[in-house]
Amino acid sequence: YKNSQIADNKNRGFIMKNFNTVKGSISKLFNFRANAIKLGTDFDNDLGLDSLDKMELIGHVEKEFNIVFSDDQIMSMRTVGDMVRYVNMNRLEQKGNKSVFLDRLRASLMNKKTR
């Protein structure tokens, strides 16, 4: 129990760090208050980003994390939470981490696609 709790806390910290970095990028690029940006914030409806804005943000985040989003990831990215999930997944894959956490993350993304 203790080891899984430690792993969950580590994963939570990893997710929050990535979320705060993405949030900071949005705030910096588009002059939004960082505390107004939540995981459920929609790029189109809440932030009013057009496709060029989104591509600028994607490029910035890819550079920030040294990752590359797949075309499928880019096409299905609608919210800040979507972007953070893809950042998490790409970073974990980069590290070669084949953890239960990564499996859960993939399953959550697959469930979202089938809705």
N, C-alpha and C positions, 0 to 999 in steps of 0.2 A: 504493500500500500504506500509506504513512504517513498519508494523509488518512483512509482508512477505519479505521485503527487509532485515530486521534484521535477520530473519530466514535464508535467502539465504546466507548472509554474515557469519553467524555462521556455516552453513553447509560447505561453501567454506573453512573456517578455519579448520574445522574438517577433510575435505578431504586432504588439503595441509599438515596438521600435520601428517596424516597417510602416505601420499606419501613420505614426508621427512624421516620418520622413516624407511619405506621399502627401500628407496633409500640408506639410511645410512647403513642398514643391508647388502645390495648388495655390497656396496663400501667396507665395513669392511671385509666381508667374502671372497670376490674375488678380492680385490685390484683394483677396477674400480674407476675412478674419478667420484665423486657424480654428478658434473654438467653435465656429459655426459649421465646420466641416465634420460630418459624422460618417460612419461606415455606409449608412443608407443614402447618403447624399447622391442624387442623380446628376450626372454630368450635363445632360440636356435641360431637364425640367428645373432643377434647383440652382445650377450654376450658370446655365445659359451658354454653355460652351458649344461652339459649332465644330464641324469636323476638322478644320485646321487647328483650332485650339486644342482639341483632343490629341491630334497627332503631335503637336508641340509638347503637350504634357507627357505623352507616351515616350517620345524621344528623350525628354529630360529625365524621366524615371528610369528608363533603360540605361542611360548613361550613369545616373546616380548609383544604381545597384549593380551595374556591369552585367546586365541580363539582356535577353532579346525575347520579346513577346512573340508568340506565333500569330499567324493571320487569324486563326480561329479565336484565340484569346482576345485579340484586338476587336474583332467583329462582335464578340459577346460582352464586351466591357461596357456596362451601363452605369455602374455606381462606383463610388470610391471603394466600397467593400469588395467589388469584383476585382478592381485593380490590385488591392492589397492581397487578396487570395492568390492571384496570379504571380505577384511578386514573391510571396511566401513559397509557392510551389516551385517557381523557377530557381529561387535561391537554395531551397532544400535539395533539388535535383542537382544543382551545381556542386553542392557539397557531397553528393553521393549518399545522402541520408535517406535510407529506405525505411523509415520509421513508420510506426502505426499512425503517427500524426500525419505524415504525408499521404498515407492510404485514406485516412478520413477526409483530408482536404480534397483529394481527387474525387472521392465519392460524393462530397458535397457539391463539387462543380458539375459532376455528371448529372446529379439530381436536378440541379438548376437548369441545365440544358434541355432536359426532357420535359420540363413544365410547360 
